[in-house]
Amino acid sequence: MSETPDLDRAYALETPADSVQLYADWAESYDHSFAQASGYILHLEVARHFALMGGFGPVLDVGAGTGLCGQALAARGIGPVDGTDISPQMLAEARTKGTYRHLFEGNLLEGLTIPVALYQGAVSSGTFTHGHVGPAGIDTVLDMVRPGGWIVLSVNAQHFQAAGFAAKMDESAGRITDLSQTEVAIYAPDSTGPHAQDTALLLAFRKA
């Protein structure tokens, strides 16, 4: 089954099971009827910022979805890229792009079943936001990255304080260095709709 994505429905998710069901419904149509139709550019901003910070592979794309951020990294010559997501249907779409070295299912809130410190860097576009993964998932990302590796995560700016991300970054001070926050648009300038002006904070930091 494939449905036209509804961003408000995505923001209303409450459990990992809700996410699995929603993205099973969306997987086949996501790139066309959401990303292209809405002018979604956040994945491009994340990849650009990771490159700007000097990040390099191997990279873990957290919440890889249909593979948009992996494609953006590859376009900048960054790789190899592995990807993880809670939705097998979204990963099936990502697999068709031929961008990733390895794709696997994973729930950030339960930890990933792969060796720690396997990657030189990590990125995430659109996963750390209201109704999806909260700040606790940052610990899992840190576990996956080698000391000194760059991490660039997007967090919906509207929910940064209220959802506890600001407090989490303060709490993580002993595990990270070189933290910066950069506000970027989630959608292209000519986008329309109720969320067209939404922004995200790109959190860039190294694992200590």
KOLLUM-590320 format. One record per residue (C-alpha): residue number from 1; residue in three letters; x, y, z. Coordinates in Angstrom, 3 decimals, padded with zeros to 6 digits, always signed. Each point is the difference from the previous one (the first is absolute). Example, Ala and Ser with C-alpha at 12.3 -4.5 7.8 and 13.67 -1.06 7.14 Angstrom:
2
@num=1 | residu=ALA | x=+012.300 | y=-004.500 | z=+007.800
@num=2 | residu=SER | x=+001.370 | y=+003.440 | z=-000.660
This chain:
208
@num=1 | residu=MET | x=+000.000 | y=+000.000 | z=+000.000
@num=2 | residu=SER | x=+001.265 | y=+003.488 | z=-000.796
@num=3 | residu=GLU | x=-001.541 | y=+003.282 | z=+001.101
@num=4 | residu=THR | x=+000.752 | y=+003.641 | z=-000.638
@num=5 | residu=PRO | x=+002.087 | y=+001.136 | z=+002.992
@num=6 | residu=ASP | x=-001.604 | y=+002.202 | z=+002.609
@num=7 | residu=LEU | x=+002.575 | y=+001.918 | z=+002.041
@num=8 | residu=ASP | x=-002.438 | y=+000.708 | z=+002.807
@num=9 | residu=ARG | x=-000.625 | y=-003.732 | z=+000.304
@num=10 | residu=ALA | x=+003.761 | y=-000.541 | z=+000.222
@num=11 | residu=TYR | x=+000.349 | y=+002.599 | z=+002.755
@num=12 | residu=ALA | x=-002.822 | y=-001.725 | z=+001.908
@num=13 | residu=LEU | x=+001.854 | y=-003.320 | z=+000.303
@num=14 | residu=GLU | x=+000.303 | y=-001.270 | z=+003.566
@num=15 | residu=THR | x=+001.722 | y=-003.410 | z=-000.091
@num=16 | residu=PRO | x=+002.576 | y=-001.845 | z=-002.141
@num=17 | residu=ALA | x=-002.834 | y=-002.266 | z=-001.164
@num=18 | residu=ASP | x=-001.840 | y=+003.086 | z=-001.277
@num=19 | residu=SER | x=+003.096 | y=+000.951 | z=-002.003
@num=20 | residu=VAL | x=+000.302 | y=-003.446 | z=-001.529
@num=21 | residu=GLN | x=-003.628 | y=+000.073 | z=-001.149
@num=22 | residu=LEU | x=+000.088 | y=+003.558 | z=-001.323
@num=23 | residu=TYR | x=+003.152 | y=-000.446 | z=-002.055
@num=24 | residu=ALA | x=-001.155 | y=-003.363 | z=-001.305
@num=25 | residu=ASP | x=-002.926 | y=+001.934 | z=-001.471
@num=26 | residu=TRP | x=+002.179 | y=+002.825 | z=-001.335
@num=27 | residu=ALA | x=+003.071 | y=-001.788 | z=-001.313
@num=28 | residu=GLU | x=-000.838 | y=-000.318 | z=-003.699
@num=29 | residu=SER | x=-001.326 | y=+003.534 | z=-000.393
@num=30 | residu=TYR | x=+002.250 | y=+001.882 | z=+002.421
@num=31 | residu=ASP | x=+002.579 | y=+001.371 | z=-002.435
@num=32 | residu=HIS | x=-002.500 | y=+001.225 | z=-002.557
@num=33 | residu=SER | x=-003.076 | y=+001.050 | z=+001.951
@num=34 | residu=PHE | x=+001.820 | y=+001.408 | z=+003.017
@num=35 | residu=ALA | x=+003.661 | y=+000.850 | z=-000.604
@num=36 | residu=GLN | x=-000.389 | y=+001.299 | z=-003.547
@num=37 | residu=ALA | x=-003.509 | y=+001.402 | z=+000.368
@num=38 | residu=SER | x=+000.792 | y=+001.951 | z=+003.183
@num=39 | residu=GLY | x=+003.451 | y=+001.233 | z=-001.035
@num=40 | residu=TYR | x=+001.691 | y=-001.897 | z=+002.840
@num=41 | residu=ILE | x=+003.710 | y=+000.916 | z=+000.162
@num=42 | residu=LEU | x=+001.066 | y=-000.867 | z=+003.545
@num=43 | residu=HIS | x=+001.973 | y=-003.053 | z=-001.115
@num=44 | residu=LEU | x=+002.023 | y=+002.227 | z=-002.339
@num=45 | residu=GLU | x=+000.765 | y=+002.403 | z=+002.850
@num=46 | residu=VAL | x=+001.125 | y=-002.838 | z=+002.278
@num=47 | residu=ALA | x=+002.326 | y=-001.468 | z=-002.642
@num=48 | residu=ARG | x=+001.396 | y=+003.420 | z=-000.856
@num=49 | residu=HIS | x=+000.687 | y=+000.779 | z=+003.645
@num=50 | residu=PHE | x=+001.659 | y=-003.362 | z=+000.629
@num=51 | residu=ALA | x=+002.337 | y=+000.683 | z=-002.915
@num=52 | residu=LEU | x=+000.600 | y=+003.564 | z=+001.214
@num=53 | residu=MET | x=+001.061 | y=-001.319 | z=+003.411
@num=54 | residu=GLY | x=+002.526 | y=-002.276 | z=-001.676
@num=55 | residu=GLY | x=-001.919 | y=-003.200 | z=+000.635
@num=56 | residu=PHE | x=+000.911 | y=-003.133 | z=-001.909
@num=57 | residu=GLY | x=-000.853 | y=-003.675 | z=-000.206
@num=58 | residu=PRO | x=-000.866 | y=-002.536 | z=+000.956
@num=59 | residu=VAL | x=-003.223 | y=+001.792 | z=+000.969
@num=60 | residu=LEU | x=-003.178 | y=-001.265 | z=+001.645
@num=61 | residu=ASP | x=-003.212 | y=+001.601 | z=-001.292
@num=62 | residu=VAL | x=-002.373 | y=-000.185 | z=+002.961
@num=63 | residu=GLY | x=-003.670 | y=-000.147 | z=-000.939
@num=64 | residu=ALA | x=+001.040 | y=-000.482 | z=-003.611
@num=65 | residu=GLY | x=-003.556 | y=-000.315 | z=-001.281
@num=66 | residu=THR | x=-000.083 | y=-000.275 | z=-003.777
@num=67 | residu=GLY | x=+003.649 | y=+001.007 | z=-000.286
@num=68 | residu=LEU | x=-000.174 | y=+003.704 | z=-000.824
@num=69 | residu=CYS | x=+002.806 | y=+001.017 | z=+002.358
@num=70 | residu=GLY | x=+002.164 | y=-002.882 | z=-001.144
@num=71 | residu=GLN | x=-000.394 | y=+001.193 | z=-003.565
@num=72 | residu=ALA | x=+000.939 | y=+003.531 | z=+001.035
@num=73 | residu=LEU | x=+003.143 | y=-001.269 | z=+001.753
@num=74 | residu=ALA | x=+000.989 | y=-002.094 | z=-003.017
@num=75 | residu=ALA | x=-000.460 | y=+003.016 | z=-002.266
@num=76 | residu=ARG | x=+002.654 | y=+001.729 | z=+002.101
@num=77 | residu=GLY | x=+002.369 | y=-002.936 | z=-000.283
@num=78 | residu=ILE | x=-000.488 | y=-001.127 | z=+003.604
@num=79 | residu=GLY | x=-000.078 | y=-003.719 | z=+000.688
@num=80 | residu=PRO | x=-000.353 | y=-002.792 | z=+000.611
@num=81 | residu=VAL | x=-003.425 | y=+000.616 | z=+001.536
@num=82 | residu=ASP | x=-002.043 | y=-002.511 | z=+001.991
@num=83 | residu=GLY | x=-003.586 | y=+000.679 | z=+000.982
@num=84 | residu=THR | x=-002.389 | y=-001.050 | z=+002.744
@num=85 | residu=ASP | x=-003.714 | y=+000.593 | z=+000.439
@num=86 | residu=ILE | x=-002.881 | y=-001.434 | z=+001.989
@num=87 | residu=SER | x=-002.017 | y=-000.589 | z=-003.184
@num=88 | residu=PRO | x=+000.916 | y=-002.945 | z=-002.249
@num=89 | residu=GLN | x=-002.197 | y=+001.416 | z=-002.752
@num=90 | residu=MET | x=+001.896 | y=+003.293 | z=-000.029
@num=91 | residu=LEU | x=+003.301 | y=-001.873 | z=-000.064
@num=92 | residu=ALA | x=-001.244 | y=-002.019 | z=-002.967
@num=93 | residu=GLU | x=-000.461 | y=+003.272 | z=-001.873
@num=94 | residu=ALA | x=+003.461 | y=+001.189 | z=+001.078
@num=95 | residu=ARG | x=+001.507 | y=-003.248 | z=-001.285
@num=96 | residu=THR | x=-001.243 | y=+000.736 | z=-003.530
@num=97 | residu=LYS | x=+002.160 | y=+003.138 | z=-000.137
@num=98 | residu=GLY | x=+003.237 | y=-002.004 | z=+000.126
@num=99 | residu=THR | x=+001.616 | y=+002.571 | z=+002.294
@num=100 | residu=TYR | x=+000.544 | y=-001.950 | z=+003.202
@num=101 | residu=ARG | x=+002.614 | y=-002.596 | z=+000.834
@num=102 | residu=HIS | x=-002.276 | y=-001.571 | z=+002.611
@num=103 | residu=LEU | x=-003.549 | y=+000.622 | z=+001.215
@num=104 | residu=PHE | x=-001.510 | y=-001.446 | z=+003.161
@num=105 | residu=GLU | x=-003.048 | y=+000.392 | z=+002.213
@num=106 | residu=GLY | x=+000.529 | y=+001.644 | z=+003.348
@num=107 | residu=ASN | x=-001.777 | y=+001.784 | z=+002.841
@num=108 | residu=LEU | x=+002.179 | y=+002.757 | z=+001.466
@num=109 | residu=LEU | x=-001.823 | y=-000.114 | z=+003.302
@num=110 | residu=GLU | x=+000.891 | y=-003.675 | z=+000.453
@num=111 | residu=GLY | x=+003.583 | y=+000.229 | z=-001.258
@num=112 | residu=LEU | x=+001.391 | y=-001.407 | z=-003.247
@num=113 | residu=THR | x=+001.183 | y=-003.578 | z=-000.349
@num=114 | residu=ILE | x=+003.352 | y=+000.876 | z=-001.580
@num=115 | residu=PRO | x=+003.451 | y=+000.549 | z=+001.515
@num=116 | residu=VAL | x=+000.548 | y=+003.360 | z=+001.694
@num=117 | residu=ALA | x=+002.380 | y=+002.598 | z=-001.456
@num=118 | residu=LEU | x=-000.380 | y=-001.519 | z=-003.456
@num=119 | residu=TYR | x=-000.322 | y=+003.325 | z=-001.856
@num=120 | residu=GLN | x=+002.093 | y=+003.077 | z=-000.550
@num=121 | residu=GLY | x=-003.095 | y=+002.187 | z=-000.095
@num=122 | residu=ALA | x=-003.794 | y=+000.047 | z=+000.130
@num=123 | residu=VAL | x=-002.816 | y=+002.095 | z=-001.439
@num=124 | residu=SER | x=-003.726 | y=+000.195 | z=+000.515
@num=125 | residu=SER | x=-002.620 | y=+001.970 | z=-001.920
@num=126 | residu=GLY | x=-003.559 | y=+000.259 | z=+001.273
@num=127 | residu=THR | x=+000.194 | y=-002.741 | z=+002.627
@num=128 | residu=PHE | x=+000.529 | y=+002.048 | z=+003.174
@num=129 | residu=THR | x=-003.289 | y=+001.853 | z=+000.122
@num=130 | residu=HIS | x=-003.436 | y=+000.030 | z=+001.590
@num=131 | residu=GLY | x=-001.686 | y=-003.403 | z=-000.194
@num=132 | residu=HIS | x=+003.142 | y=-001.804 | z=-001.133
@num=133 | residu=VAL | x=+003.246 | y=-000.459 | z=+001.952
@num=134 | residu=GLY | x=+000.618 | y=+002.068 | z=+003.112
@num=135 | residu=PRO | x=+003.304 | y=+001.116 | z=+001.512
@num=136 | residu=ALA | x=+000.733 | y=-003.403 | z=+001.580
@num=137 | residu=GLY | x=+000.824 | y=-001.304 | z=-003.480
@num=138 | residu=ILE | x=+003.083 | y=+002.226 | z=-000.128
@num=139 | residu=ASP | x=+001.766 | y=-002.375 | z=+002.400
@num=140 | residu=THR | x=-000.369 | y=-002.830 | z=-002.512
@num=141 | residu=VAL | x=+001.424 | y=+002.148 | z=-002.795
@num=142 | residu=LEU | x=+002.995 | y=+000.919 | z=+002.151
@num=143 | residu=ASP | x=+000.619 | y=-003.668 | z=+000.747
@num=144 | residu=MET | x=+000.296 | y=-000.732 | z=-003.723
@num=145 | residu=VAL | x=+002.663 | y=+002.634 | z=-000.753
@num=146 | residu=ARG | x=+003.744 | y=-000.099 | z=+000.603
@num=147 | residu=PRO | x=+001.637 | y=+002.628 | z=+002.232
@num=148 | residu=GLY | x=+000.626 | y=+003.146 | z=-002.014
@num=149 | residu=GLY | x=-002.684 | y=-000.829 | z=-002.568
@num=150 | residu=TRP | x=-002.477 | y=+002.637 | z=-001.141
@num=151 | residu=ILE | x=-003.741 | y=-000.329 | z=+000.592
@num=152 | residu=VAL | x=-002.600 | y=+002.268 | z=-001.648
@num=153 | residu=LEU | x=-003.604 | y=-000.409 | z=+001.155
@num=154 | residu=SER | x=-003.009 | y=+002.065 | z=-000.996
@num=155 | residu=VAL | x=-002.500 | y=+000.842 | z=+002.732
@num=156 | residu=ASN | x=-003.272 | y=+001.774 | z=-000.719
@num=157 | residu=ALA | x=+000.603 | y=+003.479 | z=+001.413
@num=158 | residu=GLN | x=-003.541 | y=+000.331 | z=+001.321
@num=159 | residu=HIS | x=+000.505 | y=-002.979 | z=+002.302
@num=160 | residu=PHE | x=+003.666 | y=+000.471 | z=+000.946
@num=161 | residu=GLN | x=-000.641 | y=+001.421 | z=+003.475
@num=162 | residu=ALA | x=-003.348 | y=-001.566 | z=+000.841
@num=163 | residu=ALA | x=+000.985 | y=-003.541 | z=-001.017
@num=164 | residu=GLY | x=+003.147 | y=+000.102 | z=+002.132
@num=165 | residu=PHE | x=+002.678 | y=+000.203 | z=-002.692
@num=166 | residu=ALA | x=+001.627 | y=+003.100 | z=+001.483
@num=167 | residu=ALA | x=+000.271 | y=-001.686 | z=+003.393
@num=168 | residu=LYS | x=+001.355 | y=-003.158 | z=-001.635
@num=169 | residu=MET | x=+002.810 | y=+001.897 | z=-001.701
@num=170 | residu=ASP | x=+000.944 | y=+001.563 | z=+003.334
@num=171 | residu=GLU | x=-000.089 | y=-003.440 | z=+001.624
@num=172 | residu=SER | x=+002.234 | y=-001.410 | z=-002.766
@num=173 | residu=ALA | x=+002.774 | y=+002.541 | z=+000.559
@num=174 | residu=GLY | x=+002.397 | y=-002.679 | z=+001.221
@num=175 | residu=ARG | x=-000.511 | y=-002.147 | z=-003.095
@num=176 | residu=ILE | x=+000.203 | y=+002.662 | z=-002.722
@num=177 | residu=THR | x=+002.164 | y=+002.913 | z=-001.141
@num=178 | residu=ASP | x=-000.237 | y=+002.855 | z=-002.502
@num=179 | residu=LEU | x=-003.793 | y=+000.296 | z=+000.226
@num=180 | residu=SER | x=-001.655 | y=+002.508 | z=-002.331
@num=181 | residu=GLN | x=-003.613 | y=+000.736 | z=-000.927
@num=182 | residu=THR | x=-001.022 | y=+001.287 | z=-003.425
@num=183 | residu=GLU | x=-003.594 | y=+000.809 | z=-000.906
@num=184 | residu=VAL | x=-001.043 | y=-001.021 | z=-003.521
@num=185 | residu=ALA | x=-003.176 | y=-000.230 | z=-002.036
@num=186 | residu=ILE | x=-001.704 | y=-003.370 | z=-000.270
@num=187 | residu=TYR | x=-001.703 | y=+000.905 | z=-003.276
@num=188 | residu=ALA | x=+001.037 | y=+001.957 | z=-003.083
@num=189 | residu=PRO | x=-000.744 | y=+003.758 | z=-000.117
@num=190 | residu=ASP | x=-002.852 | y=-000.421 | z=-002.480
@num=191 | residu=SER | x=-001.768 | y=-002.679 | z=+002.043
@num=192 | residu=THR | x=-003.568 | y=+000.538 | z=+001.139
@num=193 | residu=GLY | x=-002.195 | y=-001.634 | z=+002.611
@num=194 | residu=PRO | x=-000.405 | y=+000.103 | z=+003.783
@num=195 | residu=HIS | x=+003.582 | y=-001.119 | z=+000.727
@num=196 | residu=ALA | x=+001.799 | y=+001.835 | z=-002.805
@num=197 | residu=GLN | x=+001.757 | y=+002.374 | z=+002.386
@num=198 | residu=ASP | x=+001.098 | y=-002.664 | z=+002.482
@num=199 | residu=THR | x=+003.686 | y=-000.050 | z=+000.910
@num=200 | residu=ALA | x=+002.407 | y=-002.458 | z=+001.546
@num=201 | residu=LEU | x=+003.105 | y=+000.337 | z=+002.109
@num=202 | residu=LEU | x=+003.019 | y=-001.851 | z=-001.312
@num=203 | residu=LEU | x=+001.897 | y=-001.251 | z=+003.037
@num=204 | residu=ALA | x=+003.602 | y=-000.638 | z=-000.997
@num=205 | residu=PHE | x=+002.481 | y=-001.460 | z=+002.468
@num=206 | residu=ARG | x=+002.890 | y=-002.437 | z=+000.375
@num=207 | residu=LYS | x=-000.022 | y=-003.034 | z=+002.205
@num=208 | residu=ALA | x=+002.494 | y=+000.614 | z=+002.785
